[in-house]
Amino acid sequence: MQIDKQHIITWLNLCADTYAENQDFLTDLDRDIGDADHGLNMNRGFTKVRETLPKVAEQNIAAILKNTGMTLLSSIGGASGPLYGTLFIRMSASVGARDLLSFEELVDDLKSGVDGVVSRGKAELGDKTMCDVWLPVLQHLKAALEQGASGDHLLDEMVDIAEKSTVSTIEMRAKKGRASYLGERSIGHQDPGATSSLLMIKALKQAITGC
């Protein structure tokens, strides 16, 4: 399996579609434990990303990812802009000059992006954040690839783990961000950042497989 820049552009366009479709859903989740703006922010950010894609479509994967990160940083308010912006900027740095990525390389690049998110947000597993989706997904993918698993078979598993990990945030007590101010009252609500990460992972699988 090889991932080229058209896969990345398709992924970003699918993200724009899914955040537009799920704006109200994400906002409702955020209304329970946050500022009620996560859906609006993600939709606005990726609408801006989509608008910039024609300007970078002829450039390499790293440039497309860096443009995405910088656009999110400048267009999304709250914590989401810096965190998702960092994800794509760190991915860009990891990709470097490569024009084609194997699935293994893509996983390594995603891990570099998520490492940046963890460093910036100081979140740990169980803190009820987007990291509670990305960390289990990447841990599973890395372990499976080391055991010789094929990327073709891992895409469905990637989504399955992301879905289960998102649901697992319902029973967590928030320890980061505005939700942490609620203490025990944050339990019983699905984390909006984890949910937007799930949607991003689903879009990635669709971009690679076409379905």
Backbone hydrogen bonds in HBPLUS format (Angstrom, degrees):
<---DONOR---> <-ACCEPTOR-->    atom                        ^
c    i                          cat <-CA-CA->   ^        H-A-AA   ^      H-
h    n   atom  resd res      DA  || num        DHA   H-A  angle D-A-AA Bond
n    s   type  num  typ     dist DA aas  dist angle  dist       angle   num
A0003-ILE N   A0101-LEU O   2.63 MM  98  4.93 159.9  1.67 149.9 157.3     1
A0101-LEU N   A0003-ILE O   2.83 MM  98  4.93 157.4  1.88 142.4 149.8     2
A0007-HIS N   A0004-ASP O   3.07 MM   3  5.45 126.2  2.37 105.7 118.5     3
A0008-ILE N   A0004-ASP O   3.31 MM   4  6.75 153.1  2.39 145.6 153.0     4
A0009-ILE N   A0005-LYS O   2.87 MM   4  6.16 159.5  1.91 150.2 155.5     5
A0010-THR N   A0006-GLN O   2.86 MM   4  6.01 160.3  1.90 146.6 152.4     6
A0011-TRP N   A0007-HIS O   2.87 MM   4  6.09 153.9  1.93 144.5 152.1     7
A0012-LEU N   A0008-ILE O   3.00 MM   4  6.30 160.1  2.04 151.6 155.6     8
A0013-ASN N   A0009-ILE O   2.98 MM   4  6.22 156.6  2.03 149.8 156.3     9
A0014-LEU N   A0010-THR O   2.85 MM   4  6.05 154.8  1.92 150.3 157.6    10
A0015-CYS N   A0011-TRP O   2.86 MM   4  6.15 148.7  1.96 146.8 156.0    11
A0016-ALA N   A0012-LEU O   3.02 MM   4  6.31 155.0  2.09 142.6 148.7    12
A0017-ASP N   A0013-ASN O   2.98 MM   4  6.32 153.5  2.05 144.6 151.8    13
A0018-THR N   A0014-LEU O   2.84 MM   4  6.07 167.9  1.86 154.5 157.3    14
A0019-TYR N   A0015-CYS O   2.92 MM   4  6.04 157.7  1.97 153.7 158.8    15
A0020-ALA N   A0016-ALA O   3.14 MM   4  6.20 144.9  2.27 138.1 147.1    16
A0021-GLU N   A0017-ASP O   2.96 MM   4  6.23 158.7  2.00 150.3 156.5    17
A0022-ASN N   A0018-THR O   2.91 MM   4  5.93 141.1  2.06 137.1 147.5    18
A0026-LEU N   A0022-ASN O   2.94 MM   4  6.11 171.9  1.95 163.0 163.8    19
A0027-THR N   A0023-GLN O   2.95 MM   4  6.09 154.8  2.01 147.2 155.2    20
A0028-ASP N   A0024-ASP O   2.84 MM   4  6.01 152.9  1.91 146.8 153.7    21
A0029-LEU N   A0025-PHE O   3.09 MM   4  6.40 156.9  2.15 147.5 153.2    22
A0030-ASP N   A0026-LEU O   2.98 MM   4  6.20 155.1  2.04 144.1 151.2    23
A0031-ARG N   A0027-THR O   2.78 MM   4  5.97 133.3  1.99 141.6 155.0    24
A0032-ASP N   A0029-LEU O   3.27 MM   3  5.57 136.5  2.47  99.9 110.1    25
A0034-GLY N   A0030-ASP O   2.56 MM   4  4.72 134.2  1.76 148.0 151.4    26
A0041-ASN N   A0037-ASP O   2.83 MM   4  5.97 161.7  1.86 154.5 160.1    27
A0042-MET N   A0038-HIS O   2.91 MM   4  6.08 166.9  1.93 154.1 157.0    28
A0043-ASN N   A0039-GLY O   2.99 MM   4  6.05 162.2  2.02 148.4 153.8    29
A0044-ARG N   A0040-LEU O   2.90 MM   4  6.02 164.9  1.93 149.1 153.9    30
A0045-GLY N   A0041-ASN O   2.85 MM   4  5.97 164.6  1.87 151.0 155.7    31
A0046-PHE N   A0042-MET O   3.05 MM   4  6.15 170.6  2.06 148.8 151.1    32
A0047-THR N   A0043-ASN O   2.92 MM   4  5.95 139.5  2.09 144.1 155.2    33
A0048-LYS N   A0044-ARG O   3.09 MM   4  6.30 155.3  2.15 146.0 151.8    34
A0049-VAL N   A0045-GLY O   2.98 MM   4  6.33 149.5  2.08 139.5 148.8    35
A0050-ARG N   A0046-PHE O   2.95 MM   4  6.03 161.3  1.98 137.6 142.1    36
A0051-GLU N   A0047-THR O   3.07 MM   4  6.33 152.8  2.14 142.7 150.1    37
A0052-THR N   A0048-LYS O   3.13 MM   4  6.43 139.3  2.30 144.5 154.6    38
A0052-THR N   A0049-VAL O   3.05 MM   3  5.24 130.1  2.30 100.6 113.9    39
A0053-LEU N   A0049-VAL O   3.15 MM   4  6.34 128.8  2.43 147.3 160.9    40
A0053-LEU N   A0050-ARG O   3.26 MM   3  5.30 142.5  2.41  98.5 108.7    41
A0055-LYS N   A0052-THR O   3.01 MM   3  5.60 139.2  2.18 117.8 128.6    42
A0056-VAL N   A0053-LEU O   2.98 MM   3  5.32 144.0  2.11 110.7 121.0    43
A0057-ALA N   A0053-LEU O   2.89 MM   4  5.66 117.8  2.28 156.5 174.1    44
A0059-GLN N   A0056-VAL O   2.90 MM   3  5.28 158.8  1.94 115.9 123.0    45
A0064-ILE N   A0060-ASN O   3.09 MM   4  6.41 157.2  2.14 154.5 161.2    46
A0065-LEU N   A0061-ILE O   2.94 MM   4  6.19 162.7  1.97 157.3 161.7    47
A0066-LYS N   A0062-ALA O   2.86 MM   4  6.05 159.5  1.90 150.2 156.5    48
A0067-ASN N   A0063-ALA O   2.92 MM   4  6.01 160.9  1.96 145.0 150.4    49
A0068-THR N   A0064-ILE O   3.04 MM   4  6.26 151.2  2.13 140.3 148.3    50
A0069-GLY N   A0065-LEU O   2.96 MM   4  6.28 163.3  1.99 152.6 156.0    51
A0070-MET N   A0066-LYS O   2.92 MM   4  6.14 167.9  1.94 158.4 161.1    52
A0071-THR N   A0067-ASN O   2.92 MM   4  6.00 154.2  1.99 145.1 152.5    53
A0072-LEU N   A0068-THR O   2.94 MM   4  6.18 159.0  1.99 153.2 158.6    54
A0073-LEU N   A0069-GLY O   2.96 MM   4  6.17 158.1  2.01 148.1 154.5    55
A0074-SER N   A0070-MET O   3.14 MM   4  6.32 147.4  2.26 140.4 147.9    56
A0075-SER N   A0071-THR O   3.04 MM   4  6.07 124.7  2.36 140.7 154.5    57
A0075-SER N   A0072-LEU O   3.27 MM   3  5.17 141.9  2.43  95.6 106.1    58
A0076-ILE N   A0072-LEU O   3.02 MM   4  5.55 147.8  2.13 151.6 150.3    59
A0083-LEU N   A0079-ALA O   3.10 MM   4  6.22 162.4  2.14 156.7 162.3    60
A0084-TYR N   A0080-SER O   2.83 MM   4  5.77 167.1  1.85 153.9 157.7    61
A0085-GLY N   A0081-GLY O   2.77 MM   4  5.52 147.9  1.87 142.9 153.8    62
A0086-THR N   A0082-PRO O   2.94 MM   4  5.85 152.1  2.02 131.1 138.5    63
A0087-LEU N   A0083-LEU O   3.04 MM   4  6.30 152.3  2.11 143.2 150.8    64
A0088-PHE N   A0084-TYR O   3.25 MM   4  6.56 161.7  2.29 151.8 152.9    65
A0089-ILE N   A0085-GLY O   2.99 MM   4  6.17 159.8  2.03 152.0 158.5    66
A0090-ARG N   A0086-THR O   2.89 MM   4  5.85 168.0  1.90 153.5 156.5    67
A0091-MET N   A0087-LEU O   3.07 MM   4  6.18 148.4  2.17 136.7 146.1    68
A0092-SER N   A0088-PHE O   2.92 MM   4  6.08 156.4  1.97 143.6 149.6    69
A0093-ALA N   A0089-ILE O   3.10 MM   4  6.43 156.5  2.15 146.2 151.4    70
A0094-SER N   A0090-ARG O   3.06 MM   4  6.29 150.4  2.15 143.8 151.6    71
A0094-SER N   A0091-MET O   3.08 MM   3  5.09 117.7  2.49  94.7 110.2    72
A0095-VAL N   A0091-MET O   2.91 MM   4  6.20 151.6  1.99 154.2 162.2    73
A0096-GLY N   A0092-SER O   3.17 MM   4  6.42 162.5  2.20 153.9 157.1    74
A0106-LEU N   A0102-SER O   2.94 MM   4  6.25 155.5  2.00 150.0 156.9    75
A0107-VAL N   A0103-PHE O   2.96 MM   4  6.24 157.5  2.01 151.2 156.5    76
A0108-ASP N   A0104-GLU O   3.03 MM   4  6.34 155.8  2.09 144.0 150.6    77
A0109-ASP N   A0105-GLU O   2.87 MM   4  6.14 153.0  1.94 148.1 155.8    78
A0110-LEU N   A0106-LEU O   2.83 MM   4  6.11 156.8  1.88 151.6 158.0    79
A0111-LYS N   A0107-VAL O   2.86 MM   4  6.10 154.0  1.93 146.7 154.4    80
A0112-SER N   A0108-ASP O   2.98 MM   4  6.31 151.3  2.06 143.4 150.7    81
A0113-GLY N   A0109-ASP O   3.01 MM   4  6.33 153.0  2.09 144.4 151.7    82
A0114-VAL N   A0110-LEU O   2.83 MM   4  6.15 160.0  1.87 154.8 159.9    83
A0115-ASP N   A0111-LYS O   2.77 MM   4  5.93 154.8  1.83 150.0 157.4    84
A0116-GLY N   A0112-SER O   3.14 MM   4  6.36 146.4  2.26 138.3 146.4    85
A0117-VAL N   A0113-GLY O   3.08 MM   4  6.49 146.1  2.20 140.3 149.9    86
A0118-VAL N   A0114-VAL O   2.86 MM   4  6.16 163.8  1.88 157.6 160.6    87
A0119-SER N   A0115-ASP O   2.95 MM   4  6.13 160.2  1.98 145.3 151.0    88
A0120-ARG N   A0116-GLY O   2.91 MM   4  6.06 155.1  1.97 145.1 151.9    89
A0121-GLY N   A0117-VAL O   2.79 MM   4  5.87 170.0  1.80 157.6 160.7    90
A0122-LYS N   A0118-VAL O   2.72 MM   4  5.23 132.5  1.94 139.7 148.8    91
A0127-ASP N   A0124-GLU O   3.08 MM   3  5.69 146.5  2.19 146.4 143.4    92
A0175-LYS N   A0127-ASP O   3.10 MM  48  4.96 162.9  2.13 139.1 135.4    93
A0132-ASP N   A0129-THR O   3.02 MM   3  5.64 156.2  2.07 115.7 122.2    94
A0133-VAL N   A0130-MET O   3.07 MM   3  5.62 163.0  2.10 114.0 119.2    95
A0134-TRP N   A0130-MET O   3.21 MM   4  6.58 168.3  2.22 154.3 154.9    96
A0135-LEU N   A0131-CYS O   2.97 MM   4  5.55 161.4  2.01 137.9 144.0    97
A0137-VAL N   A0133-VAL O   3.26 MM   4  6.33 162.8  2.29 152.8 158.0    98
A0138-LEU N   A0134-TRP O   2.95 MM   4  6.07 171.4  1.96 158.5 160.6    99
A0139-GLN N   A0135-LEU O   2.94 MM   4  5.99 156.7  2.00 149.5 156.6   100
A0140-HIS N   A0136-PRO O   3.02 MM   4  6.11 161.8  2.06 145.9 150.2   101
A0141-LEU N   A0137-VAL O   2.98 MM   4  6.22 165.5  2.00 151.9 156.2   102
A0142-LYS N   A0138-LEU O   2.91 MM   4  5.95 168.8  1.92 150.2 153.5   103
A0143-ALA N   A0139-GLN O   3.11 MM   4  6.21 164.3  2.13 145.0 149.6   104
A0144-ALA N   A0140-HIS O   2.88 MM   4  6.01 163.3  1.91 154.1 159.1   105
A0145-LEU N   A0141-LEU O   2.91 MM   4  6.01 161.3  1.94 151.6 156.5   106
A0146-GLU N   A0142-LYS O   3.03 MM   4  6.20 152.1  2.11 145.0 152.4   107
A0147-GLN N   A0143-ALA O   3.16 MM   4  6.42 131.4  2.41 136.3 148.6   108
A0147-GLN N   A0144-ALA O   3.09 MM   3  5.07 132.2  2.33  93.9 107.2   109
A0149-ALA N   A0144-ALA O   2.99 MM   5  5.40 163.9  2.01 148.2 143.7   110
A0148-GLY N   A0145-LEU O   2.99 MM   3  5.01 158.8  2.04 103.3 109.0   111
A0153-HIS N   A0150-SER O   3.08 MM   3  5.55 132.9  2.32 108.1 118.8   112
A0154-LEU N   A0150-SER O   3.21 MM   4  6.47 134.8  2.42 140.4 153.1   113
A0154-LEU N   A0151-GLY O   3.07 MM   3  4.90 129.2  2.34  92.3 106.7   114
A0158-MET N   A0154-LEU O   2.77 MM   4  5.93 149.1  1.87 149.2 158.0   115
A0159-VAL N   A0155-LEU O   3.23 MM   4  6.57 154.7  2.30 144.8 149.2   116
A0160-ASP N   A0156-ASP O   2.94 MM   4  6.22 162.9  1.97 151.9 157.2   117
A0161-ILE N   A0157-GLU O   2.90 MM   4  6.05 168.7  1.92 156.1 157.9   118
A0162-ALA N   A0158-MET O   3.07 MM   4  6.20 154.8  2.14 139.6 147.2   119
A0163-GLU N   A0159-VAL O   2.87 MM   4  6.10 154.7  1.93 153.1 159.4   120
A0164-LYS N   A0160-ASP O   3.02 MM   4  6.30 167.4  2.03 153.0 155.8   121
A0165-SER N   A0161-ILE O   2.82 MM   4  5.90 157.4  1.87 149.3 156.4   122
A0166-THR N   A0162-ALA O   2.96 MM   4  6.05 149.4  2.05 141.1 148.8   123
A0167-VAL N   A0163-GLU O   3.11 MM   4  6.40 164.4  2.14 151.2 154.5   124
A0168-SER N   A0164-LYS O   2.97 MM   4  6.18 144.7  2.10 140.8 151.0   125
A0169-THR N   A0166-THR O   3.12 MM   3  5.55 149.5  2.22 107.2 115.7   126
A0170-ILE N   A0167-VAL O   3.06 MM   3  5.74 160.7  2.10 118.5 124.2   127
A0172-MET N   A0169-THR O   3.09 MM   3  5.03 159.9  2.14 103.9 110.0   128
A0188-GLY N   A0170-ILE O   2.62 MM  18  4.86 158.2  1.67 167.5 162.8   129
A0180-SER N   A0177-GLY O   3.04 MM   3  5.64 144.5  2.17 112.4 121.5   130
A0181-TYR N   A0178-ARG O   3.01 MM   3  5.63 151.9  2.09 114.9 122.7   131
A0182-LEU N   A0179-ALA O   3.05 MM   3  5.64 156.4  2.11 114.9 121.6   132
A0183-GLY N   A0180-SER O   3.19 MM   3  5.53 155.3  2.25 107.4 114.4   133
A0185-ARG N   A0182-LEU O   3.10 MM   3  5.20 147.5  2.21 134.8 126.7   134
A0186-SER N   A0183-GLY O   3.06 MM   3  5.82 167.0  2.08 121.2 125.4   135
A0187-ILE N   A0184-GLU O   3.08 MM   3  5.65 160.1  2.12 114.6 120.6   136
A0195-THR N   A0191-ASP O   3.07 MM   4  6.28 149.2  2.17 142.7 151.8   137
A0196-SER N   A0192-PRO O   2.89 MM   4  6.20 155.7  1.95 150.7 156.2   138
A0197-SER N   A0193-GLY O   3.05 MM   4  6.21 146.3  2.17 139.6 148.7   139
A0198-LEU N   A0194-ALA O   2.95 MM   4  6.25 150.3  2.04 143.6 151.6   140
A0199-LEU N   A0195-THR O   3.03 MM   4  6.36 159.5  2.08 149.7 154.4   141
A0200-MET N   A0196-SER O   3.04 MM   4  6.24 147.0  2.15 136.8 145.6   142
A0201-ILE N   A0197-SER O   2.92 MM   4  6.20 152.4  2.00 150.1 157.3   143
A0202-LYS N   A0198-LEU O   2.91 MM   4  6.20 158.6  1.96 154.5 160.3   144
A0203-ALA N   A0199-LEU O   3.01 MM   4  6.20 154.0  2.08 142.3 149.3   145
A0204-LEU N   A0200-MET O   3.01 MM   4  6.26 145.8  2.13 139.9 149.1   146
A0205-LYS N   A0201-ILE O   3.06 MM   4  6.37 161.7  2.10 152.2 155.5   147
A0206-GLN N   A0202-LYS O   3.03 MM   4  6.28 160.4  2.07 148.3 153.8   148
A0207-ALA N   A0203-ALA O   2.87 MM   4  6.06 152.3  1.95 145.8 153.5   149
A0208-ILE N   A0204-LEU O   3.07 MM   4  6.30 150.9  2.15 149.0 156.0   150
A0209-THR N   A0205-LYS O   2.93 MM   4  6.08 166.4  1.94 154.9 158.9   151
A0210-GLY N   A0206-GLN O   2.68 MM   4  5.04 144.1  1.80 136.3 145.2   152
